[in-house]
Structures are given as structure tokens and as C-alpha cells.
Amino acid sequence: MSTRERIIEAAARLFSRKPYSKVSVEEVAREAGVSKGAVFHYFKSKLELAEQALASFLERLVAAPLRAILASRAPFEEKVGRMLSLAIGVTLRSDVKALLFLTSVYEELGAGVGGSSLGGSTRSTLGFSPSS
């Protein structure tokens, strides 16, 4: 796992334990086993890091499995069934804290923490077009 990936994973773990506003860059660095400077080498801000952590979380949990279903040669009805199974499975298998992370970070980023708004990478992972 690359340093960047370790930082993203550490941030996701911390954001799953407490709200975005309560997680410091120093904590993320400590959790990832890197310096604070290393965090800022890969990410311009805590907000950018949170967006990437959220995008990574969504990619693993929803986007990648959904793309695999849609790309399959299965009949339409089977694809719909697999999508429903994915939705139910994500809900049943997911740690409640992980789902809280998703909603907490989404709400804080969407509300414009630090004068910004939900970033482009997260919007594209969620499937929103630039005009959305």
C-alpha cells in the first residue's frame, strides 16, 4: 500500500470514529505512521483528504461492485436483482460507524466546511455530473 493510500485509509478510520471537525491532520498522520508534512505533500488540505477518504469509501462499498454488475452480460432482471442484493448487503454488512462516517462527512462537506463544498472527485464517485 502506498503512503497516499495509507493516509486515506487512516483518515477513513478516524472519520468513522468521530466527526470530520474533531479529526486533526496530526491525528491522521499519527494513525498512518507518517509526518504531518507527508499528509500535506499528498493533500492540499484536510478537506481534500476527507473528500478522497469519502470517495475511496464509496468506491469500495458501492461504485466498484455496481460497475461490475452493470458491465456483466447478465439479463436486465438479474442485474436489477444483483443491485438490490448489493444495496441490502451493504446495509446489512456495513459497520454502523462506517455508515455514520459516510453521512457525517457528506453532510459536513456538502454544507461547505471551510467555505468549500463537496469536491469534484466525490461528486463523480457518487455519479453526479458537473451540472448537478
N, C-alpha and C positions, 0 to 999 in steps of 0.2 A: 504494500500500500504506500502510495506517495505521501510526502509531507502534506501537500494540499488536501489529499483525501483524509488523512489523519485529523487535520484541523476541522474539516467539515464534519466528520463523524463525532469528534469531541464536542463541537458546538451543538449538534443534534442531540447528543446525550444530555448536555446541560440544559438545553431549551426544553427537553422533555421532563426535566425535574422542576424547573421554575420558570417564571415568565421572562420574556426577552429583556425587559427593563431591569431585571435583577441579575442578569448574567453579564459579567465583565469580560473584556478581552483577555485580561490577565488570567481569569479562571479557564477560559478556553485554551490558552497557551499551556497552562499547567496540565490540564487534562490531556492535551495532545502530546505533551512532552517536548514542547518547543518554546522558543522565546517569544515574547510579545512582538518583537520586531519581525520574526518569521511570519506571524499571523498577518501583519501589515504588508509584508512582502507579497503575499498572495491575494489579500483582500484590502481594498481601499478604506473600508470602514466596517464597523460591527454590523451595520445594516446590510451591506453587501454580503458579508459572511452569513448572516441569518437568511438572506434570500437564497444563497447557494445551499445552505443546510436544508431549507424547506424544499427547494427544487430536487435535491438528492433524495430526500424522504419520499416525496411524491413520485419520483421516477421509479424507485424500487417498489413502492407499495402499490401504485396504480398504473402509471403510464406504460412501463415496460410490459407488464402482463396484459394490459389492454391492447397494446400494439400487436403482441403475439397472437391474441385471439382474432383481431381484425385481419391480420395477414394470413391466417390459416385458410386452407381450402375447404373448411367445413361449411355445410349448408347454413343459410341465414338463421334458421331456427336454432341450430346447435350453437352458433355464435352468440345469439341472444341468451341462451341458457348458460353458456360459459361466462358471459358478462354478469349475469345475475349471480352466479356462483362466486365470481370474483368479488362482487360487492358484498355479498353476505359473508364470504370467507374473510375479507379484510376486516369487516366489522367484528366478527367473532374471534379471530386470531390475534388481532392487534391489541397490544398493551394499551390500556386506557390512558396511561400517561403519554404514550406516543400520539394518540389521537388528540389529547389535550394540547400537546406541542403544536400539532398541525393547526388547530383552531386558534390557539393563543398567538402564534407567530403570524398567522394570516391576518388576524384581527389587528394586531399591533402594526404590522407592515402596511396593511390596507388603510389604516387610519392615518398613515403618514408620520410615523415615528421620525423625529428629527427633521421634519419638514419634507420628507420624501414620501414616495408611495411605492406600492408593490412593484418590484422590478420586472424588467422585460424577460429575464430567464425564467422567473417563476410564472409569469403570465403565459409564456409559451409552453411550459411544462403542463400548466393547467389547461392548455388548449385555447386560450383567449387570443384573438387576433389583435394587432396593434390598435385597431379602431374600436375595440371593446372597452 
